[in-house]
């Protein structure tokens, strides 16, 4: 088995500061990552008006939007450091913005149902990595079909649990094997547990070919307080041990039952996925409830 690819997810921890964003690129390379990933979103093109009206804290996240102009410099810096540069587009124009700069596109678990968007991303000809949190096996099958119809024959699929953080006992790592058997594609793990043993078991016992994890530099990132972000020292040690094939003992519960179904804690989050009709969150069913409650 080839060595797994580790990708540092910066998410919104860059604080919209170009210097800080660049430091994430440098740190990702220094701790042993093969790539670094950012997110390209605009709150007004991410959430439906009903959601913004009902949840004022969402509007505050406009301050987390990474300027499109950052991408060229960050991509060049990543290549100077010998690592891959990637990003998740959350609105249609972002595909065009990112295409000249990214080595691959990442699709969020929240976008799995937005099949037209997946086809558009795949049509760029760039490699695609698809997170599968909250999804059923049938939903993953539809998403893979959309990517293939758009031109991406071999997407990489990441098993994950869309809870931030994810309790280790909810990791259900055996679903990595389920996805591999179902699709015969590269399969990996997107970590929200911040547990070294979970990451090492995903690699050493289940053969995860890619591991994505959320990184913060100094506990100062916008998302660090949520509890799903790694710090550089712990990440470096975990990556080194995983690459060396050293597994840490973890409770048997982390393997789960292997079924590719939403975990109990993902039920409400599933309603906050992008609606296939317009790509906005949450699904129209949830928007109707928000309007009724308002």
C-alpha atoms as one frame of an Amber mdcrd trajectory, in Angstrom:
protein
   0.000   0.000   0.000   1.291   3.457  -0.882   1.740   6.065   1.833  -1.432
   7.991   2.683  -1.794  11.604   1.643  -2.337  14.021   4.546  -4.203  17.239
   3.782  -4.434  20.151   6.234  -7.857  21.833   6.121  -7.532  25.515   7.043
 -11.282  26.150   6.927 -11.937  29.649   8.373  -8.937  29.713  10.712  -7.012
  32.048   8.353  -8.884  35.063   9.827  -8.963  36.671   6.351  -5.336  37.637
   6.837  -3.021  36.863   3.918   0.030  36.507   6.145  -1.746  34.105   8.484
  -3.094  32.118   5.516   0.431  31.818   4.173   1.636  30.578   7.552  -0.850
  27.718   7.265   0.769  26.691   3.970   4.217  26.740   5.566   3.030  24.832
   8.626   1.243  22.177   6.586   4.458  21.468   4.714   6.560  21.500   7.877
   4.434  18.940   9.745   4.442  16.396   6.931   1.323  17.155   4.913   1.171
  16.552   1.180  -1.330  19.357   0.714  -3.232  22.264   2.196  -6.879  23.129
   1.592  -8.908  26.297   1.935 -12.608  27.086   1.440 -14.130  29.573  -0.992
 -17.566  30.679   0.185 -19.816  33.700   0.390 -22.404  33.628   3.137 -25.086
  35.189   0.936 -24.534  32.443  -1.647 -24.269  29.699   0.956 -27.379  30.172
   3.112 -30.962  30.867   2.096 -32.546  34.133   3.320 -34.728  32.176   5.753
 -31.630  30.757   7.420 -29.886  34.113   7.685 -33.017  35.654   9.195 -33.457
  32.833  11.705 -29.788  32.460  12.651 -28.060  35.877  12.980 -24.782  34.169
  13.904 -24.572  32.858  10.330 -24.462  36.393   8.933 -21.549  37.142  11.258
 -19.560  34.563   9.313 -19.225  37.028   6.444 -16.070  38.013   8.288 -14.740
  34.496   7.604 -14.941  34.731   3.809 -11.533  34.323   2.198 -10.865  36.936
  -0.517 -10.716  35.335  -3.950  -7.492  37.224  -4.630  -5.630  35.196  -1.983
  -5.650  32.041  -4.101  -2.904  32.879  -6.580  -0.356  33.703  -3.899  -1.288
  30.790  -1.665  -1.136  28.326  -4.547   2.301  29.604  -5.570   3.487  29.360
  -1.982   2.229  25.786  -1.715   4.121  24.809  -4.837   7.256  26.509  -3.519
   6.908  24.303  -0.419   6.363  21.195  -2.543   2.778  20.529  -1.481  -0.608
  20.458  -3.198  -3.052  23.344  -3.107  -6.787  22.660  -2.937 -10.012  24.415
  -2.089 -13.726  23.756  -1.682 -15.934  25.904  -3.930 -19.292  26.716  -2.347
 -20.795  28.843  -5.129 -20.708  28.402  -8.894 -18.355  31.276  -9.714 -15.882
  29.871  -7.211 -15.230  26.951  -9.574 -13.992  29.376 -12.220 -12.031  31.376
  -9.631 -10.255  28.331  -8.249  -9.652  26.298 -11.394  -6.373  28.007 -12.424
  -4.889  27.531  -8.966  -5.981  24.243  -7.395  -4.377  20.847  -7.838  -7.692
  19.280  -6.887 -11.183  20.316  -5.842 -12.730  19.179  -2.581 -16.508  18.780
  -2.334 -18.044  19.191   1.106 -20.404  16.666   2.683 -23.018  19.423   2.647
 -22.944  19.453  -1.173 -23.462  15.737  -1.829 -27.051  16.204  -3.061 -26.227
  19.107  -5.426 -25.543  16.900  -8.427 -25.508  19.645 -11.065 -22.769  21.399
  -9.129 -20.766  18.178  -8.841 -20.946  17.711 -12.608 -19.742  21.283 -13.127
 -16.763  20.769 -10.831 -15.903  17.481 -12.542 -16.070  19.122 -15.975 -12.952
  21.174 -15.166 -10.865  18.031 -15.570  -9.250  18.518 -12.166  -9.178  15.642
  -9.646 -12.052  15.706  -7.154 -12.199  14.631  -3.516 -15.705  14.086  -2.141
 -16.557  14.007   1.570 -19.440  11.672   2.401 -20.505  12.690   5.901 -24.248
  12.391   6.641 -24.816  10.529   3.374 -26.382   7.161   2.720 -24.648   4.705
   0.420 -27.282   5.456  -2.220 -26.612   9.205  -1.991 -22.885   8.561  -2.404
 -23.633   6.405  -5.441 -25.633   9.247  -7.023 -22.834  11.718  -6.301 -20.181
   9.435  -7.789 -22.379   8.997 -10.855 -22.678  12.769 -11.241 -18.915  13.241
 -10.983 -18.306  10.524 -13.539 -20.853  11.976 -15.939 -19.042  15.299 -15.606
 -15.707  13.722 -16.497 -14.120  12.679 -13.195 -13.871   8.899 -13.457 -11.941
   8.260 -10.237 -12.887  10.661  -7.452 -11.449  10.076  -4.005 -14.120   9.483
  -1.369 -13.618  10.493   2.255 -15.621   8.819   4.974 -16.410  11.196   7.813
 -18.971  12.030  10.462 -20.364  15.547  10.266 -20.256  16.388  13.951 -17.842
  19.055  15.164 -16.181  17.479  17.075 -16.973  13.813  16.471 -16.754  11.545
  19.526 -14.206   8.808  18.676 -16.749   6.090  19.388 -18.921   7.532  16.576
 -16.158   7.405  13.933 -17.479   4.198  12.317 -14.136   3.627  10.615 -15.295
   0.326   9.132 -17.313   2.401   6.656 -13.986   3.036   4.897 -13.984  -0.635
   3.917 -17.668  -0.442   2.960 -17.026   2.435   0.562 -13.997   0.694  -0.949
 -15.983  -2.469  -1.591 -18.923  -0.559  -3.051 -17.023   1.728  -5.421 -13.477
   0.379  -5.970 -12.185   3.957  -5.639  -9.514   5.596  -3.460 -11.024   5.965
   0.016  -9.885   8.104   2.923 -10.902   9.627   6.242 -11.833  13.223   7.032
 -11.166  13.643  10.731 -13.253  15.606  13.221 -12.236  13.595  16.311  -8.783
  15.140  17.008  -7.825  11.700  18.322  -4.420  10.342  17.229  -5.528   6.744
  17.604  -8.510   7.224  15.304  -6.345   8.681  12.539  -3.699   5.994  12.948
  -6.299   3.223  12.903  -7.932   4.690   9.789  -4.555   4.402   8.062  -3.023
   1.293   9.590  -6.111  -0.921   9.908  -8.440   0.362   7.189  -5.962   1.565
   4.594  -7.154   5.164   4.331  -5.389   6.583   1.280  -6.047  10.215   2.197
  -6.529  11.832   5.591  -7.898  15.334   5.870  -7.827  17.123   9.220  -8.675
  20.632  10.402  -5.596  22.604  11.446  -5.139  25.689  13.597  -1.839  27.411
  14.284  -2.214  28.784  17.775  -5.734  28.299  19.212  -6.585  31.682  17.665
  -8.558  30.482  14.636 -12.282  31.146  14.332 -13.122  27.440  14.524 -10.675
  26.248  17.146 -13.161  26.656  19.998 -15.551  24.217  18.284 -13.211  21.382
  19.265 -12.441  19.714  15.914  -9.119  21.391  15.011  -5.622  20.000  15.493
  -2.595  22.015  16.594   0.693  21.611  14.683   2.642  19.612  17.266  -0.008
  16.953  17.778  -0.659  16.772  14.048   3.029  16.349  13.239   3.418  13.467
  15.687   0.231  11.751  14.522   1.214  12.022  10.851   4.699  10.663  11.544
   3.354   7.677  13.462   0.719   6.912  10.837   3.254   7.103   8.008   5.521
   4.767   9.995   2.664   2.308  10.383   2.475   2.728  14.141  -1.049   2.309
  15.498  -2.224   3.542  18.884  -4.689   1.490  20.877  -8.218   2.821  20.629
 -11.561   1.532  21.896 -13.121  -1.091  19.647 -16.149   1.192  19.292 -14.289
   3.426  16.825 -14.704   0.764  14.125 -18.504   0.922  14.299 -20.728  -1.352
  12.272 -19.432  -0.248   8.874 -22.846   0.758   7.525 -22.701   3.862   5.366
 -25.676   5.564   6.963 -26.039   8.830   8.879 -24.984   8.566  12.499 -27.583
   9.480  15.135 -26.050  12.911  15.772 -26.145  13.821  12.071 -29.931  13.811
  11.725 -30.508  17.545  12.094 -27.320  18.390  10.207 -28.601  16.475   7.161
 -31.347  19.071   6.809 -28.682  21.778   6.525 -27.218  20.383   3.323 -27.333
  22.318   0.047 -30.670  21.974  -1.686 -30.307  20.552  -5.214 -32.704  23.180
  -6.624 -30.586  26.234  -5.825 -27.513  25.049  -3.918 -28.420  27.033  -0.815
 -28.603  25.701   2.730 -30.660  24.339   4.345 -32.888  21.975   2.387 -36.280
  23.435   1.462 -37.972  21.212   4.026 -35.937  22.910   6.764 -36.508  26.368
   5.270 -40.273  25.820   5.476 -39.913  25.047   9.167 -37.819  28.167   9.685
 -40.474  30.320   7.988 -43.213  28.750  10.084 -41.235  29.336  13.258 -40.539
  32.953  12.293
